[in-house]
Amino acid sequence: MEVMLALLVGILYTAGVYMLLRRSILKFIIGIIFMSNATNLLVFISSGLVAGKPAFVNESTLNVSDLADPMPQALVLTAIVIGLGMVVFILALKYKYFEVTGTDDLDQLKQTDSQK
Amino acid sequence: MTQVELPILIPFALAISLLIFNTPKYGRWIGPIGSLAMIVASLYLFTTLQSEGILTLNMGAWEAPFGIVLVIDYLSALMLVVSSFILFAVSLYAVRFLPDDIPLSRFFFFFFTLSMGINGAFITGDVFNLYVWFEVMLISSFVLITMGRKKEQLEGGIKYLALNLIGSMLFLAGLGLLYGKTGTLNMAHLAQILKNDDQAIMMNTSAILFFVAFGIKAAVFPLFFWLPASYHTPNITITALFAGLLTKVGVYTFIRFFTLFFVQDQVFWHNLLLIVAGATMVTGGIAAASYYDTRRILSYHIISQIGYMIMGLGIFTPLAIAGAIYFTMHNMVAKTGTFLAAGMIAKLKGTYQLKEVGGLYKQNPLLAILFIVPAFALAGVPPLSGFFAKFTLIKAGFENGNYIITMVALLTGLLTLYSMIKIWNEAFLKKQPENKKHQDGVALSWPDYVPLALLALVSVLMGVFAATLFSYTFEAANQLIDPTNYIQSVLNNKQP
């Protein structure tokens, strides 16, 4: 299962980087979403997967092998929420930018780099 | 020590209060007074640190390696004190200089969430918590940078956001791999585990992800491109705030991570840091020399100066790290000061283009004096703070035998001096050009000078009391080079 997920992480990163390098701002945002999901999965599988075991147990369970590591699950929940907020903000920013300039082309973003 | 959370709690409470008192009338008062409260809190924590040693707080009463722990050592405390002064100066400046289309209460809401993120990043002792504070900082800065909603601000915002988001993802990926390898995210615990591990070189895969992530935040070569593309677009108040604080948080995390637990394979990392530092100094310095817009000159200048701080970390002797910390403190003050001065020039003359302004020395000698203090401090002219910062770094470089980087640092000093003198000559000394396109702005009244005067005074005092400050930064450097004390304070902390 770890191998499958590791491959998925790799594919998501590849797809994300490909989308980041496209000219459209919307595709760029999709690339960000892919990469942020790939990162979340990476964090989630970082300490190995434990199938069918609870993350939180009561005090009577003292054997470590009877529980899954709760830490990556907690981390990934936080990261997903933060990632969602970021994507919402960048979508709002893209909408506003489109409203002002009417373009979705990253190559049009030259104004702030040009020598004036 | 519940007081440790004050630097997070105060800005949080102020931000919430601004949601309730949501009119510019209240914002005008809550902003500066709240920032003053942060100065008081950080000075109080600094004095407590001096008498009681490293302060720690286990959040939610979870024992140290399992829960989130807040730690204040000398490095954190010094950063907190300097950043609170900058926040205060910028809050006073915002009241006078923000345009009417940015309501003060809204600006100060994000101002305080940003300062909460910055303070949190300075005092946290947990890697994931640091990530969260980074995101708090980032989302506030995204909103601030696009606040005017003009075309170039949105464009600068997109560039700023794109590269910083990628940086955050690399940070998170590095953090995941780090947890997979060590099973902990508590910085002190990591340091303890890695110190006694003979396979610590396996950490390099995580360390490089952190290196790139912090490199993007700190704007080092070749990851700095978001900074000059976006920093000149928002209102000058916001640029001054970012210039003084954001990249320095990146430098702080560099110093923290690469002294506390990424200390394996030192030859590779220190050489990498030194190469990056040299390239950062030179590219920033040369690019700054080619522009005639004050904001762009100063933006490239931020990059150039980051190189010195990374250089101190790369040399890695107590003297060099003490110098790097002092340099960071001096640079936060002086850099913000020059940006505030640039904003005042623009308010007087209506433009940031140096080719269209002139004659300010005759017109406004007070502004000239207030500009020359932070500008010459940056250039490293003797009685001011920058001289001692550069002198220490260069002395450390020669003592440790890093001759190439030290020569690069010395020569970059000339580039710095050149671009500061360029602003001075063009804006203050030369005659006002006849054919200017922009209308003159409005005259300055006395409250406009207060924030810049405050920072200029801090800059002078940092030079006058350099010996005292160096005793603190040496204490900080010693705590960093030998983290035993830090590890013990965090892991054996007994809750009352």
Interface residues (C-beta under 8 A of the other chain):
Chain A: L20 I25 F28 I32 M35 S36 T39 N40 L42 V43 F44 S46 S47 G48 M71 P72 L75 T78 A79 I82 G85 M86 F89 I90 L93 K94 K96 Y97 V100 T101 L109 Q111 T112 D113 Q115 K116
Chain B: F128 Y131 V132 E135 L138 I139 F142 V143 T146 R149 K151 E152 L154 E155 G156 G157 I158 K159 L161 A162 L165 I166 S168 M169 L172 A173 L175 G176 L177 Y179 G180 G183 L185 P228 A229 S230 H232 T233 Y291 D293 Q353
